[in-house]
């Protein structure tokens, strides 16, 4: 019988903003503890929110072995490691005072716009420990800003968006993002031409990668339902396209460096596609065992549930160039808001773009009319893949650049 605890503590202060004013302040400090018992190919799980009584949780987990939930995989063992990415930010009182001052500046500088939504400081502390020598701890803290922006004269629900995420708070960076966004928003421009053009997405935008990530699901590959089922180990994409499952320090993602089964990848990353070759789908222990696939550490679990397969944080490897260098003198379409897009089962992509800007790779030039962009997954990340920028040239974010077909709506 092996005993294991999976503990997650989340602290957060969130300031809700309505009409460019602080509407409410919400705080939370929640600890969730899961207790797991592994015995004779089965797992029993019990959980608690708040202060946990280990003896009671163990008793309940042992009792739940009677449910005979199969788990015939060896629990992770003999690995002790702690990662702490936290930096000092602001106290709760300082944070509220700072936001009041920031909103005052926004009211003065942008009287024709309304700012809403929220800004928060989030802290996570995740630990998994068992009596087989496993003890992994991950700590992180970051600021997350998501401003929804509405032009007062507009009939739209909202017209623009400004986001900032970092482990350190910076009023100047937030203002810089908003100023560039709204200055460009006011300057209406047109496309150089319709047709195939470089299109820039924020590197953490899941839209262009959603098909690849969906098809790299290990269960989907194993059962033959994936578009990639016959291409594992084959080169299907651009030589310069590499896709990682990542928990590296530069990733401000909310994911620990280990998964819910205590699996730790070398250098906290696993290449699923490398230099255009599909290496592996993402897997947890069950999926890897069931379909004879590599184990990529992709298990997720609620505190009181059995670990199961789930997509974690994925990123495209850097091309080692700035956005300006990737564009190589071309103007590009920078997508800020694109809602309603999708891929077909065969991998054909299309989406309306509600807000896009023209960019030269260093700055936004002006706001474009509403557009549609389209492509096909093998082409998008094959001959039409340009790269991921090394610098944060797209409103404080790294950029993913693809050639896509662009048309006015």
N, C-alpha and C positions, 0 to 999 in steps of 0.2 A: 504493500500500500504506500503510495506516494502522496504527500500533502503539498499543496501549492496555493499561494495567495496572489491575487491580481488586484492592485490597489490604484485607484485614480483619484487625485484631488484636483479640483478645478476652482480657481478663484477668479473673480471677474468684477470689474466695475464698468457699467455701461451707462453712458449719458445719452438719453433720447432727445433729439433735436426736432422741433417743429417750428416752421416759420422763422428760422434763423434765431430761435430762442431755446434755451434749455427747458424742456417740458418735464422731464423726470430723471431720476437717478436710481439705477438698480444695482444692487450688490449681491453676489452669491459666493459662498464658500462651502462646497459640497465634496464630501469624501464618499466614494463608493468602493466597497470591498467585495471581491469574489473569492470564495474558498472552493478549491477543487480537490477532489480525491480521485486518484487513478488506481484501479485495482482489477486485475484479471481481465484486461481488455475492455473495461467499462470506465465511465467517468460519472462522478456525482458532483453537482455544483449547487452552491448556496450563496446568497448575496445579501448585503445589508447597505443601507444608506445612513451616513452619519457614524457615530461611534459604534464600532463593531466588537462583539464578544466572540473572540476566536474559538472558544470552546463550544459555544452554541452553533456557530457557523460550521465547525467541523462535524458536529453531531448531525446537523441537517444535511450536509453534503454526503456523509456516510449513508444516511437514510435514503438519499436520492439515488444511491447506487442501485437500489431495488428497481428503478425505472429501466435499468439495463440499456443505457445509452452507449452505443459502441464507441470506443476510442482505443484502438490497438496500436497507437503510435507512441514511440518512446518520448516521454517528456524531456524538454531541454534540460541540460545539466552542466555542472562544472564550469560556470562562467560568471564571474563577478565583475561588474563594470558600472561606472556612474558617469553620466554626461550632464553638465550644467551649462546651458547656453544663456542663462539669465544675465541681464544688465540692469543697472539702476535706471528707473524711469522717473516717475513722480509719485508722491503720496496721493491718496484719494483727495485730500483737501487741495493740494497743489493742482491736481488734474482738473477739478471743477473750476478753480479760479482761472486756470490757463484757458479752458474752453470758453469761459465768459469773455475773456479778452480776445480770443480768436474770432468768436462770433461778432463781437463789436467791430472788429476790423472788416469782416465780410459785409456787414450791414453798411458800413461807410463806403467801401470800395465798390461794391456791387449792389446798388440800391434797386436795380431792375431784376434781381434774381432772389429766389427763396431757397434756402438750404434746409434740408430735412434728413431724417434717418438717424444714424447713431455713430458714436465713437467709443471705443472700449480699450481697457487694459486687461489682457487675459494672461493668466498664469496656469501652467499645468505641471503636475508632479505625478509621474506614473512609475509604478514599481511592480515587478514580478519576482517572486522569491519562492523557492521550494526546498525540500530536504534532500535534494540531490546536488546541492552545490550551486544552484542558480540564484543569482541576486543582481538584477538589472534595475537601474534607476535613471530616469530621464526627467530633467527639469528645464522649463523654458518659460519665457515671459515676453509678451510683445504688445505693441499698440496696433489696433486695427481701426482704420477710419474709412467709412463708406458714406460719403455725402451724395444724396440725391438732389439734383439741382433743377429748379423750374424757373423759366422766364415768366415774369409776372403777367406779361401780355399774351402768353401762349395758352392755347386751349388744351394742350397735352397734359397728361398726368405728371410727367417729368420730361425734361429736355436734355439733360446732361448728367454726368456722373463723375465723381472724383474719389479716388481710393488711395490710401497710403497704409503701408504695413511695414513695421520695422521693430527691432528690439530696443530702439531708442526713440524718444519723442522728438520731433523737430517741427516747430511752428513754421519756420522758413520753408522747409520742404513741402509742407502741406499747402502753404500759400503759393508757392512756386507752381505746384501742380494745378491749383485752381485758377491762378492768373493765366497760365498758358492755355488752359482749356477754354476759359471764357473769352479771352482775347481772340483766340482763333474762332470760337463759336460765332462771334459777331462779324467775322470777315468771311462772307460767302464767296466760294470759288467753284470752279468746274473741273472736271477730269481733264487731263491732257488729251485723252481719247478714250473711247470705250474699247473693250477687248481685253486681252491678257495683260495684266499689270502686276507689279509687286504689291502684295497686300500684307500689312503689318498687324499682327495680333499681339497683345500682351502675352509674354511667355507662360504666364500662369492661367491663361484663358483656356478652359477645357474644351471649347467648341471645336476647333480644328482637329484635335486629337481624339475626340470622343469615339470615333469608329475604331481606330487602332486599339484603344484601351478596351473597348467592348469586345473586340475579336480576340484579344490576348488573354481573356479569361480562361484559366486552366481547365475548368469543367467544360466550358464550351468547346475548347480544342479537343479535350479528351473524348467527348461524346460525338465528335465529328460535325458539330453545328457551326463551327467557326469558319469564317472566310479564309483563315490562315491554316486550316487543318492539314493541308497537304504541303505546306511551305515551311515547316519548322526546319531550321538548318539551311534554308535557301536564301539567297540574296534577292530581295524584291523591291528594295528602295535605294535611294541615293547613297553613294559611298560615304557622304558626310553626315548622314542621318543616323544618330544613335539616341536611343530612348532608354532612360534609366528609371527603375523604381528607386527612390532616393529618400534618405533621411539625413543628408549632409547638413552641416551647420549653416550654410548659406540659405537653406530652405526654411522659410518661416511658414510652416504648414500645420502645426498642431499634431504632428505624428511623432511618436517616440522612435528611437533608433532600433528598437526591437519590436516584433509584432506580438500579437496576443498569445502566441505559443512560446514566446521567449527566443525566437530565432533572430540572430544578428548576422547581417551580411557584411562581408569584408568591405572596409571603408564606408560602411553604412549605405551601400548602393548595390543594385543588381541590374546589369544590362539585359533588357529583354530583346532589344534590337541593337545590333552593333555594326557600324559601318555598312548599313543597309541590309544586313543579314538578320533574319528572324531567329533569335537564339532560343527563346523559351517563352511560354506563356507565364503569367503569374500564378503561384500556387500556394496553398497551405499544406500541412502535413497529409491530410486526407486525400486531397486532389493529387499531390505528388505521388503518393503510394498507390492510389487507385489506378492511375494512368501511366505509371512509370515515367514521371516527368521530374525535372530538377526542382528542388525546394527553394522557393524565392522569398520566403518569409512574408506571406501576404494573408495572414490570419487576422481577423478582427473579432471582437467580442464585447458585448455588454457585460457589466460586472457580474451578472447572475446567469449568463448564458454560456453554452459550449462554443469555443472558437470555431469560426467558419471562414470560408474564402471571401475576400473583399478587396477591391482595388484600393491601393494606398496612394501615396503621392508620386506622380510621374513627372519627369522633366526631360526636355531635349538637351543633349549635350551642347555646350557652347561651341560656336564656330571660331572663337578666338579673334573676332573682328568686331568693330563698332557697327552700329546700325548704319551710319554714313558709309562705311566701307562695304557693307553687304549690299547696299543699294547701288554703289558704284556710279554715282552721278544721276541715277534715275529718281524721279518723284514717285511716291508710293501712296497707297490708300491705307490710312491708319484707322482700324476699326475700334471704336469705343463701345458702342451699343449695337448688338446684333441679336435679335430675339425672333424665334420661330424657325430657326434653321435645323437641318437634320441630314443624315445620310440614308440612302436607300440600302436595302439588304445587299446589293451588289457593290456598294461603296461610292455611289455618286452623291456628291455634296452640293448643297445649295442653301443659302440663307439670305433673307432681307437684312439690310444694314440700316438701322434707324439713325445712327450718328457715326459719321466717319469724317476724318480730316485728311487734307493733303499734307504730306511731310517730305522733307528733303533728307531726313535721317538725323538731323540735329534739332529741329524745331518744327512745330505744327505751323503750317502756312495759313490755312483757313478751313472753314466748314464746307463739306461737300453736300449736295442734295442726297436724298435717300437712294440707296443702291441695292443691287443684288450682287452677290459674289458666288461663284460656283467652281467646282472642280471634281476630281475623281481621286480616291484615296491613294492608289498606286502612283498616279502622276503627281499629285500634290507633294508627296514625300519622296518622289523619284526625281524626274527631270525638272520638275517645277519647284523643288525645295531649294531655297536660297540659304537659310541658316538661322541660328539663334544668336542674337547679339551678346557681346560681352559687357557692353555698357548699358546703363539704365536710361536710354534715350527717349523712351516712349512714356512720357508723364511719370517719370520716376521708376519705370519698370523695364526689365529686359524684354526684348522683342523677338517674336517668331515671325519669319518672313517667308512667304510662299508666292509664286506666281499663280494668279487665279483669273478666271474670266469675270470682268466687272462690267455691269450695265446699269443704267439709270432705271428706276422703277417706272 
